[in-house]
Amino acid sequence: MTPRAPHIFLSCGEASGDRYGAALAAALRSLDPEVRISALGSPGLAEAGCEMVADSHELAVMGFSEVVGALPALLRARKRIWKHLRDTRPDLVVPIDFPGFNGTLASRAQREGIPVFWLIAPQVWAWGGWRIPGFRRKIDRLGTILPFETSFFTERGFEVFPMGHPLMEDYGGDYAFEQSLGQRENRLADRDGPLSVALLPGSRRQELKHLLPVLKVTTMAVVGQLPDRPIRFVVSVAPGVDPALINEVFDSGVELSREPLPMLLEKSDLALVCSGTASLEAALAGVPHELVYRTGAFNSFVGKRLLKTPHIGLSNLILGRKMVREHLQDEASPLPLSRNLLRWLARPVERQNFYAHVRRLRDMCGRPGVWNRTAEAILAMVREQA
């Protein structure tokens, strides 16, 4: 009797997870062309050949009040996925980040007797440490991506697989970091030359709502402080984001780009970046930037009381020091943002210190090959269950 091909269910809830899921799916198929992959995700996973069970676009929320508005979509997606798990009995459920929805999914998989290999740990080291015992009970194996996470979770009883950071697939290996850095430094040192400033507002609706108006006024303040220097502002449109949301705020003065961030950042001299994965990308690319984050008043009130880390920027957290300035809530206002962004132009020594931190950060984030290593570990786990 021919053994059944492995069946893996992937669950990706937002732009970065969808990109990672597509890369993982490709790596799985390269190792086992017969593998069946079903998924919660967005079009990137469908293009990677996954069997789509539910669309994650309506689930891309962050914060406490926004979850309430998305509840009907969450419930519909959950109903379809629960039926899929019962009917098809995947060999393994692989949630990727997105802890709110995926935590419930992991519990359901466990009740169905399906093992769970969770990739990209929830940030319980930052807030909500009380969740650790419950999270440990939901999963069988945990893939970690941040350098300090391996020891953190191992010490708390998890079976840990250190993946290395997925961004090193784009920013390690053949990425021409030193060449790009040298070209950028030449542009920054040219007082009369044109500047390219990337604006990375994120992919979640509430981030766009709160950040885009601030970024618009900040660009105007930058132009006001450098009236004679040509400046090009480029807004990165994340996958799943309707450009109309950006055009409603920026009626002129910016370009919109759907370029992959490694390509966009390579051509950027400075950046204003929303907290999250994009902030780590800007650092790994060596782009001097300011980290900015604003959310609703209620989310901010709750978040301040739960957060237990001294920083929110991933590069700052990994290094254990502030290599990038963080502008949060009321501090994320246009005039201070513009002044701090242009401070990079006036202080070459500060830029050199930043580049030194970036080199150390890149070393700490590991080597390329993350998804091949992870795909091998996933298929090995499936074989263990057979």
C-alpha positions in Angstrom: 0.0 0.0 0.0 1.4 3.4 -1.0 1.8 5.6 2.0 -0.3 8.8 2.1 1.6 12.0 1.1 2.2 14.3 4.1 -0.6 16.9 4.7 0.4 20.1 6.5 -1.9 23.0 7.4 -0.3 26.4 7.5 -1.9 29.4 9.2 -0.7 32.9 8.3 -2.6 35.9 9.5 -0.8 39.0 8.1 1.6 40.2 5.5 4.9 39.0 7.0 3.4 35.7 7.9 2.0 35.2 4.4 5.4 35.9 2.9 7.1 33.5 5.2 4.4 30.9 4.6 4.9 31.1 0.8 8.7 30.6 1.3 8.1 27.6 3.6 5.6 26.1 1.1 8.2 26.3 -1.6 10.9 24.7 0.6 8.5 21.9 1.6 7.7 21.1 -2.1 11.4 21.2 -3.0 12.0 18.4 -0.4 8.8 16.5 -1.0 6.9 17.3 -4.3 4.0 15.2 -3.2 3.3 17.1 0.1 -0.2 18.5 0.5 -0.3 22.0 1.9 -3.6 23.6 2.9 -3.7 27.1 4.5 -5.2 30.1 6.0 -3.6 33.0 4.3 -3.7 35.5 1.4 -3.0 35.3 -2.3 0.8 34.8 -1.8 0.1 31.4 -0.4 -2.3 30.5 -3.2 0.3 31.5 -5.7 2.7 29.2 -3.9 0.4 26.3 -4.7 -1.4 26.0 -1.3 -5.0 24.8 -1.0 -6.7 27.9 0.5 -9.2 27.2 3.3 -9.8 30.8 4.4 -8.5 34.3 3.5 -6.6 36.1 6.2 -7.0 39.6 4.8 -9.9 40.5 7.1 -8.1 39.1 10.1 -5.2 41.5 9.9 -6.0 43.4 13.1 -3.8 44.5 16.0 -4.8 45.8 19.4 -7.7 45.3 21.7 -10.5 47.5 20.3 -9.9 46.5 16.6 -10.4 42.8 17.4 -14.0 43.4 18.3 -14.8 44.9 14.9 -13.2 41.9 13.2 -15.0 39.3 15.3 -17.6 38.2 12.6 -14.8 37.5 10.1 -12.8 35.7 12.7 -15.7 33.5 13.5 -16.4 32.7 9.9 -12.8 31.8 9.2 -12.7 29.7 12.4 -15.7 27.7 11.4 -14.3 26.8 8.0 -10.9 25.8 9.4 -12.4 23.7 12.2 -14.4 21.7 9.6 -11.3 21.4 7.5 -9.3 19.9 10.4 -12.0 17.4 11.2 -12.6 16.3 7.6 -9.0 16.1 6.3 -7.0 15.3 9.4 -3.7 17.0 8.5 -0.5 15.4 9.8 0.7 18.6 11.3 -0.6 22.1 12.0 2.0 24.9 11.5 0.8 28.3 12.8 3.1 31.2 11.8 3.0 34.1 14.3 -0.5 35.8 14.6 -0.9 34.6 18.2 -4.5 35.8 18.8 -6.1 33.6 16.1 -3.4 30.9 16.0 -3.6 30.3 19.7 -7.2 29.2 19.4 -6.2 27.2 16.3 -3.4 25.4 18.2 -5.9 24.5 21.0 -8.3 23.1 18.5 -5.6 21.1 16.8 -4.6 19.6 20.1 -8.2 18.6 20.8 -8.4 16.9 17.4 -5.1 15.0 18.2 -3.1 16.9 15.5 0.4 17.9 16.6 1.4 21.6 16.4 4.8 23.0 15.2 4.5 26.7 15.9 6.8 29.1 14.0 7.7 32.5 15.3 7.0 32.6 19.0 4.5 35.1 20.4 6.2 37.9 22.3 5.5 36.6 25.8 8.9 37.9 26.8 7.6 41.4 26.2 4.2 41.2 27.8 1.7 38.6 29.1 4.1 36.2 30.8 1.2 34.6 32.4 0.3 33.1 29.0 3.4 30.9 28.9 2.1 27.8 30.6 -1.1 27.8 28.5 0.9 28.3 25.3 3.3 25.5 26.2 0.4 23.1 26.6 -1.0 24.0 23.1 2.1 23.2 21.1 4.5 20.3 20.5 7.5 22.2 19.1 8.4 25.9 18.8 10.5 27.6 16.0 12.3 30.7 17.3 13.7 33.5 15.2 15.2 36.0 17.7 18.6 35.3 19.2 17.5 35.6 22.9 14.3 33.5 22.4 16.0 30.1 22.2 17.3 30.2 25.8 14.1 32.0 27.1 11.8 29.3 25.9 14.1 26.3 26.5 14.3 27.4 30.2 10.5 27.4 30.4 10.1 23.8 29.2 9.5 24.2 25.4 11.0 21.9 22.8 12.7 24.6 20.7 14.0 24.6 17.1 16.2 27.7 16.5 15.3 28.8 12.9 17.5 31.9 12.5 15.7 35.0 11.4 13.8 34.7 8.1 14.9 38.2 7.0 18.4 36.9 6.5 17.1 35.1 3.4 16.8 38.6 1.9 19.5 40.5 3.7 22.2 37.8 4.2 24.1 35.7 1.7 24.3 37.5 -1.7 22.8 40.8 -0.4 25.4 43.5 -1.3 25.3 45.1 2.1 28.7 46.9 2.2 28.4 48.1 -1.4 24.9 49.4 -0.8 26.0 51.1 2.5 28.9 52.8 0.7 26.7 54.1 -2.0 24.2 55.4 0.5 26.9 57.0 2.6 28.1 58.9 -0.5 24.6 60.2 -1.2 24.1 61.3 2.4 27.4 63.1 2.5 26.5 65.1 -0.6 24.8 68.2 0.8 23.3 69.3 -2.5 22.4 65.9 -3.9 18.9 64.4 -4.1 17.6 62.3 -1.1 15.3 59.3 -1.2 13.2 58.8 2.0 11.2 55.6 2.4 8.0 55.7 4.4 7.0 52.3 5.8 3.6 52.7 7.6 2.9 49.0 8.1 0.1 46.7 6.8 -2.6 46.8 9.5 -5.5 49.1 9.0 -5.3 50.8 12.4 -1.6 51.5 11.9 -2.3 53.2 8.6 -5.2 55.2 10.2 -3.0 56.6 13.0 0.3 56.9 11.2 -0.4 58.2 7.7 -1.5 61.7 8.8 1.6 62.0 11.0 3.9 60.9 8.1 2.2 63.3 5.7 2.9 66.3 7.9 6.4 65.0 8.7 7.3 65.0 5.0 6.1 68.6 4.7 8.3 69.5 7.7 11.3 67.8 6.1 10.8 69.8 2.9 10.4 73.0 4.9 13.8 72.4 6.6 15.6 71.5 3.3 13.8 73.8 0.8 16.7 73.7 -1.7 17.4 69.9 -1.7 15.5 67.5 -4.0 13.7 65.0 -1.9 11.8 61.9 -3.1 9.4 60.3 -0.6 8.3 56.7 -1.4 5.5 55.1 0.5 5.8 51.3 0.7 2.4 49.7 0.0 2.4 46.4 1.9 0.7 43.3 0.4 -3.0 43.4 1.0 -3.1 47.2 1.5 -5.4 49.2 -0.8 -3.4 52.1 -2.2 -6.6 54.2 -2.0 -6.1 54.2 1.8 -2.8 56.0 1.3 -4.0 58.3 -1.5 -6.8 59.5 0.8 -4.1 61.0 3.0 -1.3 61.8 0.6 -2.9 63.6 -2.3 0.5 64.6 -3.7 4.2 64.8 -2.9 4.9 61.1 -2.6 5.3 58.0 -4.8 3.7 54.7 -3.9 5.7 51.5 -4.3 4.9 47.8 -4.1 8.5 46.9 -4.6 9.8 44.2 -2.1 11.4 46.0 0.8 15.0 44.7 0.1 14.8 46.5 -3.3 13.2 49.6 -2.0 15.5 50.0 1.0 18.6 49.4 -1.1 17.7 52.7 -3.0 16.7 54.6 0.2 18.9 57.0 2.1 16.7 57.5 5.1 13.4 56.1 6.4 10.5 56.6 8.7 9.4 53.1 9.8 6.4 51.7 11.8 7.4 49.4 14.6 7.4 45.8 13.6 9.2 43.6 11.1 9.8 46.5 8.7 11.9 48.2 11.4 14.2 45.3 11.6 14.4 45.2 7.8 15.5 48.8 7.7 18.2 48.1 10.2 19.5 45.0 8.4 19.6 47.0 5.2 21.7 49.6 6.9 19.2 52.5 6.3 19.4 55.2 9.0 15.8 55.6 10.2 13.4 56.7 12.9 11.0 54.2 14.4 7.5 55.6 14.8 4.4 54.0 16.3 0.9 55.4 17.1 -2.3 53.5 18.0 -5.6 54.3 19.5 -5.9 55.8 23.0 -7.4 52.6 24.5 -4.8 50.3 23.0 -2.0 52.6 24.2 -3.5 52.7 27.7 -3.6 48.9 28.0 -0.3 48.4 26.2 1.7 50.6 28.5 0.5 48.6 31.5 1.4 45.2 29.9 4.7 45.9 28.1 7.7 44.7 30.1 10.6 45.5 27.7 12.6 48.8 27.6 12.3 49.0 23.8 9.7 48.1 21.2 12.0 48.1 18.1 13.2 44.6 17.2 16.7 45.8 16.4 16.9 47.5 19.8 15.6 44.4 21.6 18.0 42.1 19.9 21.0 44.3 20.7 19.8 45.1 24.1 20.4 48.8 23.5 18.8 51.7 21.6 20.5 51.8 18.2 17.4 53.4 16.7 15.3 56.2 18.2 11.7 55.3 19.1 8.9 57.8 18.8 5.7 56.5 20.4 2.2 57.9 20.7 2.3 61.6 21.4 6.1 61.7 20.9 5.4 60.6 17.3 4.7 64.1 16.1 5.9 65.7 12.9 8.3 68.3 14.0 10.4 66.1 16.3 10.3 63.3 13.7 11.5 65.5 11.0 14.3 67.0 13.1 15.5 63.6 14.2 15.4 62.2 10.7 17.5 65.1 9.4 19.9 64.7 12.3 21.3 61.7 10.4 22.4 64.1 7.7 24.3 66.4 10.1 26.1 63.8 12.2 28.3 61.4 10.2 29.8 60.0 13.4 26.4 58.9 14.5 25.9 57.2 11.2 29.1 55.3 11.6 28.0 54.2 15.1 24.7 53.0 13.6 26.5 51.0 10.9 28.7 49.3 13.5 25.5 48.3 15.4 24.0 47.0 12.1 27.0 44.7 11.4 26.6 43.2 14.9 22.9 42.8 14.4 23.3 41.0 11.1 25.7 38.6 12.7 23.3 37.9 15.6 20.3 37.2 13.2 21.9 34.1 11.7 22.6 32.8 8.2 20.4 32.2 5.1 18.7 28.9 4.6 16.0 29.4 7.2 13.1 27.9 5.3 15.0 24.9 4.0 16.2 24.0 7.6 12.7 24.6 8.9 11.0 22.5 6.1 13.4 19.6 7.0 12.4 19.9 10.6 8.7 19.9 9.8 8.9 16.8 7.5 11.0 15.0 10.1 8.3 15.7 12.7 5.7 14.3 10.4 7.8 11.2 10.0 8.1 11.0 13.8 4.3 10.9 14.1 3.8 8.1 11.5 
